[in-house]
Amino acid sequence: MLAAREDAIVHSAGRLLADKGFDAMTVDEVAASVGIAKASLYKHFESKEDLAAAAMVRVLRRALQFLDAIDPQLPAMDKLRAMVRWTLQVRLAGEIPAVPGARSTLRAALQANTDYAQCMAQAGEQVGGWIRQAQAAGALNARLPVPVVLYTLYARACDPVVDFLKVAGEQRDEEIVELVVSTCFDGLSAR
């Protein structure tokens, strides 16, 4: 029962983080959405930062599961496209919290969170390997340092163009995903 309640709290926090961002989300809102008292929430999480970090770790674990499920026989570039496509789909579903700003108390909490650091390192290692493979195959610009490509791909998870296109309402979610994937990998110039 305790684990189920904690899961509901983390799920609710993740949704509110994706919808409002860390600064606008309140612990009161999370507690209310789960149907518990604020004091009960604090029995599970010591602070708003700890709660938000748990939501971020949850998303990262889902991402790692997705990465592990990608067919290992696919070319590296197809794996990278699949990762970005999945990230955008999850973002459009309102399930990816916004990345905290550089001076955010959440960023400090994330940097101190061992689970978060381990998940990020694991994802970075796996995706970094695919980037090196794609560069070796000539599918990605080999002059770009791997971290630049890695962070550029990670940035798609919080790309505001997704929100702008969604609000404009001119494309379905699937079309938005494909447009952003195309601009990410194919660029903007005519070929």
C-alpha positions in Angstrom: 0.0 0.0 0.0 2.8 2.4 0.9 4.6 1.6 -2.4 1.4 2.1 -4.4 0.9 5.5 -2.7 4.5 6.6 -3.3 4.1 5.5 -7.0 0.9 7.6 -7.3 2.7 10.6 -5.7 5.7 10.4 -8.1 3.4 9.9 -11.1 1.3 13.0 -10.1 4.4 15.0 -9.5 5.8 14.1 -12.9 2.6 15.2 -14.6 2.5 18.5 -12.8 6.2 19.1 -13.5 5.6 18.4 -17.2 2.5 20.7 -17.1 3.7 23.6 -14.9 7.4 23.2 -14.3 9.2 22.9 -11.0 8.8 26.5 -9.8 5.0 26.6 -10.4 4.2 23.2 -9.0 3.3 23.0 -5.4 3.4 20.1 -2.9 -0.2 21.0 -2.0 -1.2 20.3 -5.6 0.6 17.0 -5.7 -1.0 15.9 -2.4 -4.5 17.0 -3.6 -4.2 15.2 -6.9 -3.3 12.0 -5.1 -6.0 12.6 -2.4 -3.7 12.7 0.6 -2.8 15.3 3.1 0.4 17.3 2.6 1.8 15.9 5.8 1.3 12.4 4.4 3.3 13.3 1.3 6.2 14.5 3.5 6.3 11.0 5.0 7.4 9.8 1.6 9.5 12.7 0.4 11.4 15.2 2.6 11.2 18.1 0.2 9.7 19.3 -3.1 13.1 18.8 -4.6 13.3 15.2 -3.5 9.8 14.6 -4.9 10.7 16.2 -8.2 14.0 14.3 -8.4 12.0 11.0 -7.9 9.8 12.0 -10.8 12.8 12.7 -13.0 14.4 9.4 -12.1 11.2 7.6 -13.0 11.3 9.2 -16.5 14.9 8.2 -16.9 14.2 4.6 -15.9 11.5 4.5 -18.5 13.9 5.9 -21.1 16.5 3.3 -20.2 13.9 0.5 -20.6 13.1 1.9 -24.0 16.7 2.2 -25.0 17.3 -1.4 -23.9 14.3 -2.6 -26.0 15.6 -1.1 -29.3 16.6 -3.8 -31.7 20.4 -4.1 -31.4 20.6 -5.1 -35.1 19.4 -1.6 -36.2 21.9 0.8 -37.5 23.1 3.3 -34.9 21.4 6.2 -36.7 18.0 4.4 -36.6 18.5 3.8 -32.9 19.1 7.5 -32.3 16.1 8.5 -34.4 14.0 6.0 -32.4 15.2 7.5 -29.1 14.3 11.0 -30.2 11.0 9.9 -31.6 10.1 8.2 -28.3 11.2 11.2 -26.2 9.0 13.5 -28.3 6.0 11.1 -28.0 6.3 11.0 -24.3 6.7 14.8 -24.1 3.6 15.3 -26.2 1.8 12.9 -23.8 2.7 15.3 -21.0 4.9 12.8 -19.2 8.4 14.4 -19.4 9.1 17.1 -16.7 10.9 20.2 -18.0 14.6 20.3 -17.5 15.4 22.6 -14.6 17.3 25.8 -15.1 21.0 26.2 -14.2 20.3 28.0 -10.9 17.3 25.8 -9.9 17.2 24.1 -6.5 16.0 21.1 -8.4 19.2 21.0 -10.4 21.2 20.9 -7.2 19.0 18.1 -5.9 19.4 16.1 -9.1 23.1 16.5 -9.0 23.1 15.1 -5.5 20.8 12.3 -6.3 22.7 9.0 -6.9 19.9 7.3 -8.8 19.6 10.2 -11.2 23.3 10.4 -11.8 23.5 6.6 -12.4 20.6 6.7 -14.9 22.1 9.7 -16.7 25.5 8.1 -16.9 24.0 4.8 -18.2 21.9 6.6 -20.8 24.8 8.8 -21.8 27.1 5.8 -22.3 24.5 3.9 -24.4 23.5 6.8 -26.6 27.2 8.0 -26.8 28.1 4.6 -28.2 25.4 4.9 -30.8 26.7 8.4 -31.7 30.2 7.1 -32.2 28.9 4.2 -34.3 26.9 6.6 -36.5 29.9 8.9 -36.9 32.1 6.0 -37.8 29.5 4.9 -40.4 29.4 8.5 -41.9 25.8 9.0 -40.9 26.6 11.8 -38.4 29.1 14.6 -38.6 32.3 13.2 -37.1 33.7 16.6 -36.5 31.1 17.2 -33.8 32.2 16.1 -30.3 30.1 13.3 -28.9 28.8 15.4 -26.0 27.6 18.1 -28.3 25.5 15.6 -30.3 24.4 13.9 -27.1 23.2 17.1 -25.5 21.5 18.2 -28.7 19.5 15.0 -28.8 18.7 15.2 -25.1 17.5 18.8 -25.7 14.7 17.5 -28.0 13.0 16.3 -24.8 12.4 19.9 -23.8 12.3 21.6 -27.2 9.7 24.4 -27.1 9.0 24.0 -30.8 6.9 20.9 -29.8 4.7 23.1 -27.6 4.4 25.8 -30.2 3.3 23.3 -32.9 0.9 21.6 -30.5 -0.7 24.9 -29.6 -1.0 26.0 -33.2 -3.0 22.9 -33.8 -2.0 22.6 -37.5 -0.4 19.1 -37.1 -1.3 15.9 -35.3 1.1 14.7 -32.6 2.5 12.1 -35.0 3.3 14.8 -37.6 4.9 17.0 -34.9 7.1 14.2 -33.9 8.2 13.5 -37.5 8.8 17.2 -38.2 11.0 17.6 -35.2 12.9 14.3 -35.9 13.5 15.5 -39.4 14.8 18.9 -38.5 16.9 17.3 -35.8 18.6 14.8 -38.1 18.2 16.2 -41.5 18.6 19.9 -40.7 16.9 22.9 -42.3 18.9 23.3 -45.5 17.6 22.0 -48.8 19.6 19.1 -50.1 
